[in-house]
């Protein structure tokens, strides 16, 4: 019996129409509190003023701002904006912004993995959800908070237009993709992220660091290209592996999910520990560092008003981007997991919510989201496998 025909008592997940409204409101709110606030607090105006100066320079230096990267005027213009936007998060002048950026980059490892996995699932092929490079570029350049909810809405729409749980066939990913993806993300995302933080002029020149930032700006293109190349090489070497199947999917996905959770959790624990140490061991830090790394300062944006620097405005921008970005990702992952289960009681829903909150505090929001999607895969694919063998006890309870 298909899992779509469950009739057990309890709470059903929110209807798709309701979820569309929620995700739509989150996306609209994100545009206002990120880009709108950056316009109102002067961050964007400072960036545009530097960009339009008679002799544009890198913030905090007399070094010239690189104006040409590709020779394509619109692309080069955007690259200069991104260099100005991120420079003070990289040059050490705003340690609070730098620390928040490291945390965000670490959590995004998990989120980008989920985005790529959703696009590679059999149920997403030949749909807009499979355009992962485009979606990741939009989230990277125009914020996760603005475009994440839109992507998650489409994921739900193209996969499960009805109210039932997904079938195993819709979830399956080619085993080769699952094995190659960690290397693609490392080479295309993690390595450029680390490279752009190399200090200038100590290790690299100012001009080189600006070029690295521009390369990182469109990292989804490099992840996609590297993934395609590595996949072709693997196939040519006879390493394509098995075809799509529940067993092959679970064997390979478990490794990928586990690696992803370890990475995002390590970054979360490291940053949280560093911040909490300013409260537990204040004597170890200077007054300025205490203020910069204080937990409350890294959790909440400053009050509205004109910011003193681009770096301060970027800190507020990233914090607000993370609130809605993580929230929408967790909501989407929770809906996927809920769909895979029998209807839950109110107490079970509350309990699951409390566990997720505790998980976010201990391991980070991206780790929880990855864990929820992993659990969904295990429930659906393991149950479907058992059904084929006539051993599924779930079917006897439907």
C-alpha positions as a LaTeX table, in Angstrom:
\begin{tabular}{lrrr}
\hline
Residue & $x$ (\AA) & $y$ (\AA) & $z$ (\AA) \\
\hline
Unk1 & 0.00 & 0.00 & 0.00 \\
Unk2 & 1.37 & 3.43 & $-0.91$ \\
Unk3 & 2.29 & 5.76 & 1.91 \\
Unk4 & $-0.06$ & 8.35 & 0.44 \\
Unk5 & $-3.06$ & 6.42 & 1.75 \\
Unk6 & $-2.38$ & 6.77 & 5.46 \\
Unk7 & $-5.48$ & 7.31 & 7.57 \\
Unk8 & $-4.12$ & 7.40 & 11.10 \\
Unk9 & $-5.46$ & 9.95 & 13.52 \\
Unk10 & $-3.51$ & 13.04 & 14.41 \\
Unk11 & $-2.36$ & 16.33 & 12.97 \\
Unk12 & $-1.72$ & 16.75 & 9.27 \\
Unk13 & 0.92 & 19.12 & 7.99 \\
Unk14 & $-0.06$ & 22.58 & 6.82 \\
Unk15 & $-1.83$ & 22.63 & 3.42 \\
Unk16 & 0.33 & 23.62 & 0.48 \\
Unk17 & $-1.66$ & 26.83 & $-0.09$ \\
Unk18 & $-0.94$ & 27.89 & 3.48 \\
Unk19 & 2.75 & 27.10 & 3.05 \\
Unk20 & 2.83 & 29.19 & $-0.13$ \\
Unk21 & 1.51 & 32.17 & 1.81 \\
Unk22 & 3.99 & 31.66 & 4.65 \\
Unk23 & 6.99 & 31.33 & 2.35 \\
Unk24 & 5.78 & 34.26 & 0.25 \\
Unk25 & 5.50 & 36.47 & 3.34 \\
Unk26 & 8.96 & 35.39 & 4.49 \\
Unk27 & 10.45 & 36.28 & 1.12 \\
Unk28 & 8.72 & 39.67 & 1.01 \\
Unk29 & 9.80 & 40.46 & 4.58 \\
Unk30 & 13.35 & 39.46 & 3.70 \\
Unk31 & 13.54 & 41.94 & 0.83 \\
Unk32 & 12.56 & 44.72 & 3.21 \\
Unk33 & 14.73 & 43.85 & 6.22 \\
Unk34 & 17.86 & 43.13 & 4.15 \\
Unk35 & 17.96 & 45.33 & 1.07 \\
Unk36 & 15.41 & 47.85 & 2.33 \\
Unk37 & 17.16 & 48.33 & 5.66 \\
Unk38 & 20.57 & 48.55 & 3.96 \\
Unk39 & 19.23 & 51.39 & 1.87 \\
Unk40 & 17.72 & 53.15 & 4.89 \\
Unk41 & 20.74 & 52.73 & 7.18 \\
Unk42 & 23.16 & 54.08 & 4.60 \\
Unk43 & 25.08 & 50.88 & 3.83 \\
Unk44 & 24.18 & 50.80 & 0.15 \\
Unk45 & 24.69 & 54.55 & $-0.19$ \\
Unk46 & 28.23 & 54.26 & 1.21 \\
Unk47 & 28.98 & 51.45 & $-1.23$ \\
Unk48 & 27.64 & 53.40 & $-4.19$ \\
Unk49 & 29.52 & 56.52 & $-3.09$ \\
Unk50 & 32.82 & 54.62 & $-3.04$ \\
Unk51 & 32.01 & 52.97 & $-6.36$ \\
Unk52 & 31.17 & 56.31 & $-7.97$ \\
Unk53 & 34.07 & 58.30 & $-6.56$ \\
Unk54 & 36.45 & 60.07 & $-8.91$ \\
Unk55 & 39.15 & 57.63 & $-7.82$ \\
Unk56 & 37.38 & 54.55 & $-6.38$ \\
Unk57 & 39.38 & 52.88 & $-3.63$ \\
Unk58 & 39.14 & 49.82 & $-1.40$ \\
Unk59 & 37.52 & 50.70 & 1.97 \\
Unk60 & 40.03 & 51.73 & 4.62 \\
Unk61 & 42.93 & 51.95 & 2.16 \\
Unk62 & 44.30 & 54.10 & $-0.62$ \\
Unk63 & 44.44 & 51.08 & $-2.90$ \\
Unk64 & 42.50 & 51.45 & $-6.15$ \\
Unk65 & 39.26 & 49.55 & $-6.50$ \\
Unk66 & 39.53 & 47.09 & $-9.34$ \\
Unk67 & 36.97 & 48.15 & $-11.96$ \\
Unk68 & 37.51 & 45.48 & $-14.62$ \\
Unk69 & 37.32 & 41.72 & $-14.09$ \\
Unk70 & 35.74 & 40.18 & $-17.18$ \\
Unk71 & 35.32 & 43.05 & $-19.63$ \\
Unk72 & 31.53 & 42.63 & $-19.41$ \\
Unk73 & 30.31 & 45.92 & $-17.94$ \\
Unk74 & 27.23 & 44.72 & $-15.96$ \\
Unk75 & 29.16 & 41.77 & $-14.52$ \\
Unk76 & 32.14 & 43.93 & $-13.59$ \\
Unk77 & 29.86 & 46.49 & $-11.97$ \\
Unk78 & 28.32 & 43.80 & $-9.77$ \\
Unk79 & 31.74 & 42.42 & $-8.86$ \\
Unk80 & 32.87 & 45.85 & $-7.65$ \\
Unk81 & 29.73 & 46.12 & $-5.52$ \\
Unk82 & 30.43 & 42.71 & $-3.99$ \\
Unk83 & 34.07 & 43.63 & $-3.31$ \\
Unk84 & 32.98 & 46.78 & $-1.48$ \\
Unk85 & 30.22 & 44.91 & 0.35 \\
Unk86 & 32.44 & 42.15 & 1.73 \\
Unk87 & 35.79 & 43.90 & 2.08 \\
Unk88 & 35.43 & 45.01 & 5.69 \\
Unk89 & 34.21 & 41.54 & 6.64 \\
Unk90 & 37.54 & 40.19 & 5.35 \\
Unk91 & 40.17 & 42.80 & 6.24 \\
Unk92 & 39.95 & 42.38 & 10.03 \\
Unk93 & 38.66 & 45.89 & 10.69 \\
Unk94 & 35.30 & 44.54 & 11.89 \\
Unk95 & 35.94 & 41.28 & 13.81 \\
Unk96 & 32.26 & 40.90 & 14.68 \\
Unk97 & 31.33 & 41.00 & 10.99 \\
Unk98 & 34.14 & 38.58 & 10.16 \\
Unk99 & 33.05 & 36.09 & 12.84 \\
Unk100 & 29.43 & 36.27 & 11.71 \\
Unk101 & 30.55 & 35.72 & 8.14 \\
Unk102 & 32.51 & 32.60 & 9.08 \\
Unk103 & 29.47 & 31.23 & 10.91 \\
Unk104 & 27.21 & 31.96 & 7.94 \\
Unk105 & 29.63 & 30.33 & 5.49 \\
Unk106 & 29.75 & 27.21 & 7.66 \\
Unk107 & 25.99 & 26.88 & 7.92 \\
Unk108 & 25.64 & 27.45 & 4.20 \\
Unk109 & 27.65 & 24.28 & 3.55 \\
Unk110 & 24.63 & 22.34 & 4.78 \\
Unk111 & 22.09 & 24.49 & 2.99 \\
Unk112 & 23.91 & 24.36 & $-0.36$ \\
Unk113 & 24.14 & 20.58 & $-0.02$ \\
Unk114 & 20.37 & 20.39 & 0.44 \\
Unk115 & 19.74 & 22.69 & $-2.53$ \\
Unk116 & 21.91 & 20.56 & $-4.81$ \\
Unk117 & 20.41 & 17.32 & $-3.54$ \\
Unk118 & 16.85 & 18.51 & $-4.14$ \\
Unk119 & 17.72 & 19.46 & $-7.68$ \\
Unk120 & 19.27 & 16.04 & $-8.33$ \\
Unk121 & 16.33 & 13.96 & $-7.08$ \\
Unk122 & 14.38 & 12.03 & $-9.70$ \\
Unk123 & 11.20 & 13.94 & $-8.86$ \\
Unk124 & 12.92 & 17.26 & $-9.58$ \\
Unk125 & 14.50 & 16.44 & $-12.92$ \\
Unk126 & 13.20 & 18.51 & $-15.85$ \\
Unk127 & 11.61 & 21.02 & $-13.45$ \\
Unk128 & 12.71 & 24.48 & $-12.29$ \\
Unk129 & 13.96 & 22.92 & $-9.05$ \\
Unk130 & 16.72 & 21.15 & $-11.00$ \\
Unk131 & 18.18 & 24.54 & $-12.02$ \\
Unk132 & 20.33 & 24.49 & $-8.91$ \\
Unk133 & 23.10 & 26.72 & $-10.28$ \\
Unk134 & 20.57 & 29.45 & $-11.02$ \\
Unk135 & 18.87 & 29.16 & $-7.63$ \\
Unk136 & 22.14 & 29.03 & $-5.72$ \\
Unk137 & 23.41 & 32.10 & $-7.61$ \\
Unk138 & 20.22 & 33.97 & $-6.72$ \\
Unk139 & 20.50 & 33.02 & $-3.05$ \\
Unk140 & 24.22 & 33.80 & $-2.99$ \\
Unk141 & 24.00 & 37.23 & $-4.62$ \\
Unk142 & 20.50 & 38.38 & $-3.62$ \\
Unk143 & 20.30 & 36.61 & $-0.22$ \\
Unk144 & 19.19 & 33.24 & 1.00 \\
Unk145 & 16.38 & 34.94 & 2.91 \\
Unk146 & 14.84 & 36.42 & $-0.24$ \\
Unk147 & 15.12 & 33.49 & $-2.64$ \\
Unk148 & 15.29 & 30.51 & $-0.29$ \\
Unk149 & 11.55 & 30.63 & 0.49 \\
Unk150 & 10.74 & 30.83 & $-3.22$ \\
Unk151 & 12.92 & 27.81 & $-3.96$ \\
Unk152 & 11.38 & 25.81 & $-1.11$ \\
Unk153 & 7.87 & 26.64 & $-2.30$ \\
Unk154 & 8.69 & 25.32 & $-5.75$ \\
Unk155 & 10.27 & 22.19 & $-4.26$ \\
Unk156 & 6.98 & 21.37 & $-2.57$ \\
Unk157 & 4.94 & 22.29 & $-5.65$ \\
Unk158 & 6.74 & 20.20 & $-8.26$ \\
Unk159 & 7.27 & 17.15 & $-6.10$ \\
Unk160 & 4.03 & 16.74 & $-4.22$ \\
Unk161 & 1.13 & 18.66 & $-5.73$ \\
Unk162 & $-1.22$ & 16.56 & $-3.61$ \\
Unk163 & $-1.35$ & 16.11 & 0.14 \\
Unk164 & 0.35 & 12.74 & 0.40 \\
Unk165 & 3.86 & 11.67 & 1.25 \\
Unk166 & 6.47 & 11.31 & $-1.48$ \\
Unk167 & 7.09 & 7.98 & $-3.16$ \\
Unk168 & 10.54 & 6.43 & $-3.17$ \\
Unk169 & 11.06 & 7.11 & $-6.88$ \\
Unk170 & 10.75 & 10.88 & $-6.42$ \\
Unk171 & 13.48 & 10.94 & $-3.78$ \\
Unk172 & 16.14 & 8.85 & $-5.48$ \\
Unk173 & 19.43 & 10.45 & $-6.49$ \\
Unk174 & 22.03 & 8.92 & $-8.77$ \\
Unk175 & 24.63 & 7.31 & $-6.46$ \\
Unk176 & 27.45 & 8.89 & $-8.46$ \\
Unk177 & 26.08 & 12.37 & $-7.70$ \\
Unk178 & 25.98 & 11.58 & $-3.99$ \\
Unk179 & 29.61 & 10.46 & $-4.04$ \\
Unk180 & 30.90 & 13.36 & $-6.12$ \\
Unk181 & 28.94 & 16.23 & $-4.53$ \\
Unk182 & 31.13 & 16.62 & $-1.39$ \\
Unk183 & 34.21 & 17.11 & $-3.59$ \\
Unk184 & 32.33 & 19.54 & $-5.85$ \\
Unk185 & 31.21 & 21.67 & $-2.91$ \\
Unk186 & 34.67 & 21.60 & $-1.34$ \\
Unk187 & 36.47 & 22.67 & $-4.52$ \\
Unk188 & 33.81 & 25.07 & $-5.78$ \\
Unk189 & 32.60 & 26.65 & $-2.53$ \\
Unk190 & 34.73 & 25.94 & 0.54 \\
Unk191 & 38.11 & 26.46 & $-1.14$ \\
Unk192 & 37.17 & 29.85 & $-2.71$ \\
Unk193 & 35.61 & 30.92 & 0.61 \\
Unk194 & 38.87 & 30.25 & 2.43 \\
Unk195 & 40.96 & 31.78 & $-0.37$ \\
Unk196 & 39.17 & 35.12 & $-0.36$ \\
Unk197 & 40.03 & 35.54 & 3.34 \\
Unk198 & 43.78 & 35.45 & 2.65 \\
Unk199 & 45.02 & 38.82 & 3.95 \\
Unk200 & 46.31 & 41.50 & 1.65 \\
Unk201 & 48.95 & 42.71 & 1.16 \\
Unk202 & 50.57 & 40.21 & 3.54 \\
Unk203 & 49.89 & 37.04 & 1.52 \\
Unk204 & 48.15 & 38.23 & $-1.65$ \\
Unk205 & 47.96 & 41.61 & $-3.33$ \\
Unk206 & 44.93 & 43.86 & $-3.00$ \\
Unk207 & 44.21 & 43.31 & $-6.68$ \\
Unk208 & 44.37 & 39.53 & $-6.30$ \\
Unk209 & 42.09 & 39.50 & $-3.26$ \\
Unk210 & 39.50 & 41.50 & $-5.18$ \\
Unk211 & 39.73 & 38.97 & $-8.02$ \\
Unk212 & 39.21 & 36.09 & $-5.58$ \\
Unk213 & 36.12 & 37.79 & $-4.14$ \\
Unk214 & 34.72 & 38.12 & $-7.65$ \\
Unk215 & 35.37 & 34.43 & $-8.33$ \\
Unk216 & 33.66 & 33.46 & $-5.07$ \\
Unk217 & 30.63 & 35.62 & $-5.87$ \\
Unk218 & 29.45 & 33.11 & $-8.48$ \\
Unk219 & 30.69 & 29.97 & $-6.75$ \\
Unk220 & 27.53 & 27.99 & $-7.75$ \\
Unk221 & 28.77 & 28.08 & $-11.34$ \\
Unk222 & 32.08 & 26.54 & $-10.26$ \\
Unk223 & 30.35 & 23.91 & $-8.11$ \\
Unk224 & 28.14 & 22.94 & $-11.05$ \\
Unk225 & 31.03 & 22.86 & $-13.51$ \\
Unk226 & 33.31 & 20.88 & $-11.20$ \\
Unk227 & 30.50 & 18.44 & $-10.45$ \\
Unk228 & 29.89 & 17.86 & $-14.16$ \\
Unk229 & 33.60 & 17.36 & $-14.84$ \\
Unk230 & 34.16 & 14.99 & $-11.92$ \\
Unk231 & 31.06 & 13.00 & $-12.87$ \\
Unk232 & 32.24 & 12.61 & $-16.45$ \\
Unk233 & 35.71 & 11.56 & $-15.30$ \\
Unk234 & 34.21 & 8.99 & $-12.92$ \\
Unk235 & 32.04 & 7.55 & $-15.69$ \\
Unk236 & 34.98 & 7.37 & $-18.11$ \\
Unk237 & 36.97 & 5.49 & $-15.46$ \\
Unk238 & 34.17 & 3.00 & $-14.97$ \\
Unk239 & 33.25 & 4.37 & $-11.54$ \\
Unk240 & 29.64 & 5.27 & $-12.32$ \\
Unk241 & 28.38 & 2.73 & $-9.81$ \\
Unk242 & 24.87 & 1.38 & $-9.40$ \\
Unk243 & 21.69 & 2.83 & $-10.87$ \\
Unk244 & 19.14 & 4.67 & $-8.74$ \\
Unk245 & 17.68 & 2.44 & $-6.04$ \\
Unk246 & 16.61 & 2.89 & $-2.42$ \\
Unk247 & 19.50 & 0.82 & $-1.12$ \\
Unk248 & 22.17 & 2.58 & $-3.22$ \\
Unk249 & 20.70 & 5.96 & $-2.32$ \\
Unk250 & 20.73 & 5.33 & 1.43 \\
Unk251 & 24.23 & 3.85 & 1.47 \\
Unk252 & 25.73 & 6.89 & $-0.28$ \\
Unk253 & 23.45 & 9.56 & 1.19 \\
Unk254 & 24.25 & 8.53 & 4.76 \\
Unk255 & 27.91 & 9.33 & 4.21 \\
Unk256 & 27.14 & 12.69 & 2.59 \\
Unk257 & 24.62 & 13.71 & 5.25 \\
Unk258 & 26.98 & 12.70 & 8.05 \\
Unk259 & 29.92 & 14.65 & 6.60 \\
Unk260 & 27.72 & 17.71 & 6.11 \\
Unk261 & 26.40 & 17.62 & 9.67 \\
Unk262 & 29.92 & 17.27 & 11.06 \\
Unk263 & 31.15 & 20.31 & 9.10 \\
Unk264 & 28.23 & 22.57 & 10.02 \\
Unk265 & 28.27 & 21.43 & 13.65 \\
Unk266 & 32.01 & 22.03 & 14.05 \\
Unk267 & 31.67 & 25.58 & 12.74 \\
Unk268 & 28.64 & 26.22 & 14.97 \\
Unk269 & 30.31 & 24.88 & 18.11 \\
Unk270 & 33.56 & 26.77 & 17.43 \\
Unk271 & 31.87 & 30.14 & 16.93 \\
Unk272 & 29.42 & 29.72 & 19.81 \\
Unk273 & 32.22 & 28.60 & 22.14 \\
Unk274 & 34.34 & 31.61 & 21.20 \\
Unk275 & 31.44 & 33.98 & 21.78 \\
Unk276 & 30.45 & 32.41 & 25.11 \\
Unk277 & 34.06 & 32.54 & 26.29 \\
Unk278 & 33.79 & 36.34 & 26.39 \\
Unk279 & 31.18 & 35.89 & 29.11 \\
Unk280 & 32.90 & 33.06 & 30.97 \\
Unk281 & 36.49 & 34.32 & 30.69 \\
Unk282 & 36.33 & 38.08 & 30.07 \\
Unk283 & 39.87 & 38.63 & 31.34 \\
Unk284 & 41.21 & 36.93 & 28.21 \\
Unk285 & 39.95 & 39.67 & 25.92 \\
Unk286 & 40.42 & 43.36 & 25.35 \\
Unk287 & 37.37 & 45.60 & 25.89 \\
Unk288 & 36.90 & 46.04 & 22.14 \\
Unk289 & 37.00 & 42.29 & 21.51 \\
Unk290 & 34.60 & 41.66 & 24.39 \\
Unk291 & 32.11 & 44.02 & 22.81 \\
Unk292 & 32.60 & 42.61 & 19.31 \\
Unk293 & 32.24 & 38.94 & 20.26 \\
Unk294 & 29.54 & 39.29 & 22.91 \\
Unk295 & 26.70 & 36.78 & 22.31 \\
Unk296 & 24.00 & 39.45 & 22.26 \\
Unk297 & 25.96 & 41.52 & 19.76 \\
Unk298 & 26.37 & 38.56 & 17.40 \\
Unk299 & 22.72 & 37.56 & 17.72 \\
Unk300 & 20.84 & 40.82 & 17.32 \\
Unk301 & 21.30 & 43.61 & 14.78 \\
Unk302 & 21.91 & 47.11 & 16.06 \\
Unk303 & 19.06 & 49.56 & 16.40 \\
Unk304 & 17.93 & 51.26 & 13.23 \\
Unk305 & 19.84 & 54.35 & 12.24 \\
Unk306 & 22.66 & 55.38 & 9.95 \\
Unk307 & 25.59 & 52.99 & 10.29 \\
Unk308 & 29.10 & 54.28 & 10.79 \\
Unk309 & 30.68 & 51.97 & 8.22 \\
Unk310 & 29.92 & 49.45 & 5.52 \\
Unk311 & 31.18 & 46.67 & 7.79 \\
Unk312 & 28.64 & 47.56 & 10.48 \\
Unk313 & 25.85 & 47.58 & 7.94 \\
Unk314 & 26.95 & 44.23 & 6.51 \\
Unk315 & 26.82 & 42.71 & 10.01 \\
Unk316 & 23.18 & 43.75 & 10.37 \\
Unk317 & 22.47 & 42.54 & 6.83 \\
Unk318 & 23.93 & 39.08 & 7.46 \\
Unk319 & 22.16 & 38.65 & 10.80 \\
Unk320 & 18.78 & 39.46 & 9.27 \\
Unk321 & 19.51 & 37.30 & 6.23 \\
Unk322 & 20.27 & 34.39 & 8.54 \\
Unk323 & 17.07 & 34.73 & 10.59 \\
Unk324 & 14.75 & 34.26 & 7.63 \\
Unk325 & 17.14 & 32.07 & 5.67 \\
Unk326 & 17.52 & 29.52 & 8.46 \\
Unk327 & 13.88 & 29.78 & 9.47 \\
Unk328 & 12.56 & 29.06 & 5.98 \\
Unk329 & 15.04 & 26.21 & 5.51 \\
Unk330 & 14.00 & 24.60 & 8.80 \\
Unk331 & 10.30 & 25.00 & 7.98 \\
Unk332 & 10.78 & 23.35 & 4.60 \\
Unk333 & 12.84 & 20.49 & 6.07 \\
Unk334 & 10.26 & 19.97 & 8.83 \\
Unk335 & 7.45 & 19.78 & 6.27 \\
Unk336 & 9.38 & 17.18 & 4.27 \\
Unk337 & 9.98 & 15.09 & 7.36 \\
Unk338 & 6.39 & 15.48 & 8.57 \\
Unk339 & 5.12 & 14.27 & 5.20 \\
Unk340 & 7.05 & 11.03 & 5.62 \\
Unk341 & 5.41 & 10.17 & 8.94 \\
Unk342 & 1.98 & 9.16 & 10.04 \\
Unk343 & $-0.09$ & 12.00 & 11.42 \\
Unk344 & 1.37 & 13.30 & 14.65 \\
Unk345 & $-0.38$ & 14.21 & 17.87 \\
Unk346 & $-0.11$ & 17.72 & 19.27 \\
Unk347 & 2.31 & 16.51 & 21.93 \\
Unk348 & 4.47 & 14.81 & 19.32 \\
Unk349 & 4.61 & 17.99 & 17.26 \\
Unk350 & 5.55 & 20.04 & 20.34 \\
Unk351 & 8.17 & 17.46 & 21.29 \\
Unk352 & 9.65 & 17.46 & 17.80 \\
Unk353 & 9.75 & 21.25 & 17.86 \\
Unk354 & 11.57 & 21.29 & 21.19 \\
Unk355 & 14.09 & 18.72 & 19.96 \\
Unk356 & 14.71 & 20.82 & 16.84 \\
Unk357 & 15.24 & 23.97 & 18.91 \\
Unk358 & 17.70 & 22.15 & 21.16 \\
Unk359 & 19.42 & 20.79 & 18.06 \\
Unk360 & 19.79 & 24.31 & 16.66 \\
Unk361 & 21.37 & 25.46 & 19.92 \\
Unk362 & 23.79 & 22.54 & 20.13 \\
Unk363 & 24.57 & 21.75 & 16.48 \\
Unk364 & 23.32 & 24.73 & 14.47 \\
Unk365 & 20.26 & 25.28 & 12.26 \\
Unk366 & 21.80 & 23.82 & 9.11 \\
Unk367 & 22.68 & 20.59 & 10.93 \\
Unk368 & 19.08 & 20.24 & 12.08 \\
Unk369 & 17.74 & 20.89 & 8.57 \\
Unk370 & 20.09 & 18.30 & 7.09 \\
Unk371 & 19.11 & 15.85 & 9.83 \\
Unk372 & 15.40 & 16.31 & 9.10 \\
Unk373 & 15.86 & 15.67 & 5.38 \\
Unk374 & 18.07 & 12.67 & 6.15 \\
Unk375 & 15.41 & 11.26 & 8.48 \\
Unk376 & 12.78 & 11.77 & 5.76 \\
Unk377 & 14.87 & 9.78 & 3.30 \\
Unk378 & 15.36 & 6.99 & 5.82 \\
Unk379 & 11.65 & 6.73 & 6.65 \\
Unk380 & 10.39 & 6.76 & 3.07 \\
Unk381 & 13.07 & 4.70 & 1.36 \\
Unk382 & 13.48 & 2.14 & 4.14 \\
Unk383 & 9.70 & 1.69 & 4.33 \\
Unk384 & 9.39 & 1.32 & 0.56 \\
Unk385 & 12.20 & $-1.24$ & 0.50 \\
Unk386 & 10.50 & $-3.26$ & 3.20 \\
Unk387 & 7.22 & $-3.12$ & 1.29 \\
Unk388 & 8.84 & $-4.64$ & $-1.76$ \\
Unk389 & 10.10 & $-7.52$ & 0.36 \\
Unk390 & 6.75 & $-7.93$ & 2.08 \\
Unk391 & 8.26 & $-7.06$ & 5.44 \\
Unk392 & 6.96 & $-3.57$ & 6.09 \\
Unk393 & 5.11 & $-3.38$ & 9.35 \\
Unk394 & 4.07 & 0.18 & 8.52 \\
Unk395 & 1.73 & $-1.04$ & 5.79 \\
Unk396 & $-0.11$ & $-3.22$ & 8.26 \\
Unk397 & $-0.95$ & $-0.16$ & 10.33 \\
Unk398 & $-2.32$ & 1.94 & 7.49 \\
\hline
\end{tabular}
